[in-house]
């Protein structure tokens, strides 16, 4: 079971559309609840890459939070599409950064268990044009 560290202080994410792609129901629910408490608009959550791509085509997305392994499928096709569309991407994963292919190596990667304060800060910074700090 993955434990998520609680967030200490709310961050204003009013009007920011965040695509959440996570196959673990409890983790997805915790991330989505947190984002909504900070007034972000949650797109999803999607439990697989196909649904993530569908949502990406249907709704404007300002930022994406993406697990790498989605039901046994590595989500790099979706990550590359997000990059192609210039959508800031935050990996929330249990995988080491060494798994990232070269085109995705500069992506923000938060390691599970997720520090929700770091997640909020990463979303805030990535949607404000600044490079967020990577947390391990």
Secondary structure, 3 states (H helix, E strand, C coil): CCCCECCCCCCCCCCCEEEEECCCHHHHHHHHHHHHHCCCEEEEEECCHHHHHHHHHHCCCCEEEECCEECCEECHHHHHHHHHCCCEEEEEECCCHHHCCHHHCCCEEEECCCEHHHHHHHHHHHCCCCCCCCCC
